Amino acid sequence: MAKEILDVLMDMRSKGEPYAVATVVETHGSVSAKTGAKAVVDRDGHVVAGWVGGGCAESSTCEAALGCMQDGNTTVIDIDLN
């Protein structure tokens, strides 16, 4: 998986396409994505490589990634699936 992400990042960078990299930094309880999981989000808010969870987690992550691409800042989001 890491090589796939790196390949995608290198390709997007060489084309000058905006992207964000999302990383799971902490988890609690039973979760589908473990700490360290990564995903690349494109300018349209779609995961193009990797995985940080499904459904609500992916949607929230992509929304935050779009905001980061727009303002150039980083962020940490808290997703409570309970």
Residue frames as qw, qx, qy, qz and C-alpha x, y, z in Angstrom:
[[0.000, 0.884, 0.467, 0.000, 0.00, 0.00, 0.00],
 [0.320, -0.759, 0.073, 0.562, 2.78, 2.49, 0.84],
 [0.362, -0.111, 0.576, 0.725, 4.27, 2.19, -2.64],
 [0.148, 0.635, 0.673, 0.348, 0.88, 2.82, -4.21],
 [0.173, -0.920, -0.269, 0.229, 0.45, 5.97, -2.12],
 [0.384, -0.579, 0.303, 0.653, 3.94, 7.18, -2.94],
 [0.346, 0.187, 0.677, 0.622, 3.41, 6.53, -6.65],
 [0.045, 0.803, 0.567, 0.178, 0.14, 8.47, -6.58],
 [0.288, -0.866, -0.080, 0.402, 1.72, 11.36, -4.67],
 [0.412, -0.342, 0.460, 0.708, 4.68, 11.57, -7.05],
 [0.261, 0.423, 0.693, 0.522, 2.37, 11.53, -10.07],
 [0.069, -0.891, -0.448, -0.015, 0.07, 14.21, -8.67],
 [0.371, -0.752, 0.087, 0.538, 3.02, 16.36, -7.64],
 [0.412, -0.109, 0.553, 0.716, 4.64, 16.10, -11.08],
 [0.122, 0.572, 0.651, 0.484, 1.34, 17.20, -12.68],
 [0.016, 0.174, -0.180, 0.968, 0.91, 20.07, -10.22],
 [0.508, -0.483, -0.562, -0.439, -2.39, 18.67, -8.98],
 [0.308, -0.508, 0.445, -0.670, -3.48, 19.66, -5.47],
 [0.733, -0.176, -0.655, -0.056, -3.80, 16.87, -2.91],
 [0.428, -0.634, 0.415, -0.493, -3.96, 16.22, 0.79],
 [0.534, 0.101, -0.828, 0.136, -2.63, 13.29, 2.78],
 [0.658, -0.533, 0.079, -0.527, -4.80, 12.13, 5.67],
 [0.434, 0.237, -0.819, 0.291, -3.25, 10.04, 8.45],
 [0.723, -0.572, -0.322, -0.215, -4.99, 8.26, 11.31],
 [0.196, 0.590, -0.542, 0.565, -3.08, 9.44, 14.39],
 [0.181, -0.142, 0.786, -0.573, -5.10, 7.86, 17.19],
 [0.570, -0.226, -0.601, -0.512, -7.95, 5.41, 17.61],
 [0.336, -0.189, 0.692, -0.611, -10.14, 4.17, 20.45],
 [0.736, 0.160, 0.469, -0.462, -12.27, 1.06, 20.59],
 [0.643, 0.192, 0.700, 0.245, -13.12, -1.14, 17.65],
 [0.287, 0.766, -0.128, -0.561, -12.22, 0.71, 14.46],
 [0.883, 0.412, 0.217, 0.068, -11.65, -0.35, 10.87],
 [0.532, 0.708, -0.233, 0.401, -8.60, 1.84, 10.19],
 [0.775, -0.441, -0.209, 0.401, -5.65, 1.52, 12.51],
 [0.229, -0.895, 0.152, 0.352, -3.20, 4.19, 13.66],
 [0.345, -0.435, 0.598, 0.578, -0.86, 5.09, 10.82],
 [0.498, 0.496, 0.677, 0.217, -3.34, 4.37, 8.04],
 [0.068, -0.453, 0.179, 0.871, -3.10, 6.95, 5.24],
 [0.496, 0.615, 0.602, 0.115, -5.14, 8.16, 2.30],
 [0.202, -0.118, 0.284, 0.930, -4.53, 10.63, -0.54],
 [0.274, 0.723, 0.562, -0.294, -7.43, 12.98, -1.27],
 [0.402, 0.270, 0.421, 0.767, -7.64, 14.77, -4.63],
 [0.024, 0.001, 0.004, -1.000, -8.95, 18.25, -5.48],
 [0.500, -0.275, -0.479, -0.668, -12.46, 16.86, -5.89],
 [0.526, -0.394, 0.462, -0.595, -12.52, 15.41, -2.38],
 [0.961, 0.056, -0.169, -0.213, -12.12, 11.77, -3.41],
 [0.614, -0.528, 0.575, 0.115, -9.76, 9.22, -1.90],
 [0.679, 0.614, -0.341, -0.214, -7.48, 8.18, -4.77],
 [0.629, 0.274, -0.687, 0.239, -5.13, 5.93, -2.79],
 [0.123, 0.145, -0.746, 0.638, -5.03, 4.38, 0.67],
 [0.511, -0.526, -0.596, -0.327, -7.80, 4.16, 3.22],
 [0.025, 0.265, -0.538, 0.800, -8.67, 5.81, 6.56],
 [0.261, 0.267, 0.784, -0.496, -12.01, 4.12, 7.18],
 [0.051, 0.372, 0.760, 0.531, -15.32, 3.95, 5.44],
 [0.158, -0.746, -0.635, -0.121, -18.58, 5.84, 5.43],
 [0.248, -0.954, -0.170, -0.013, -18.71, 8.67, 7.90],
 [0.611, -0.570, 0.233, 0.498, -14.96, 8.62, 8.60],
 [0.525, 0.169, 0.479, 0.683, -14.06, 8.89, 4.92],
 [0.097, 0.817, 0.434, 0.367, -16.64, 11.61, 4.27],
 [0.379, -0.912, -0.054, 0.147, -15.45, 13.73, 7.23],
 [0.640, -0.365, 0.341, 0.584, -11.82, 13.22, 6.26],
 [0.442, 0.398, 0.498, 0.631, -12.40, 14.26, 2.65],
 [0.061, -0.924, -0.315, -0.209, -14.33, 17.35, 3.72],
 [0.498, -0.798, 0.117, 0.318, -11.50, 18.38, 6.06],
 [0.643, -0.077, 0.439, 0.623, -8.92, 17.67, 3.33],
 [0.306, 0.698, 0.428, 0.487, -10.71, 20.00, 0.92],
 [0.257, -0.960, -0.106, -0.018, -10.62, 22.76, 3.53],
 [0.636, -0.550, 0.287, 0.459, -6.91, 22.21, 4.06],
 [0.566, 0.248, 0.473, 0.628, -6.23, 22.40, 0.34],
 [0.108, 0.864, 0.353, 0.343, -8.19, 25.65, 0.12],
 [0.274, -0.954, 0.058, -0.107, -6.52, 27.45, 3.02],
 [0.542, 0.588, -0.506, 0.323, -3.12, 25.76, 3.03],
 [0.346, -0.556, 0.570, -0.496, -3.32, 24.80, 6.69],
 [0.387, 0.018, -0.921, 0.040, -3.22, 21.45, 8.42],
 [0.591, -0.380, 0.131, -0.699, -5.85, 20.19, 10.83],
 [0.079, 0.025, -0.976, 0.201, -6.66, 17.38, 13.20],
 [0.596, -0.233, -0.226, -0.735, -10.25, 16.18, 13.19],
 [0.252, -0.099, 0.866, -0.420, -12.01, 14.10, 15.80],
 [0.574, -0.046, -0.545, -0.609, -14.49, 11.58, 14.45],
 [0.370, -0.108, 0.769, -0.510, -16.79, 9.98, 16.98],
 [0.386, -0.001, -0.768, -0.511, -18.56, 6.98, 15.46],
 [0.035, -0.255, -0.880, 0.399, -20.75, 6.33, 18.52]]
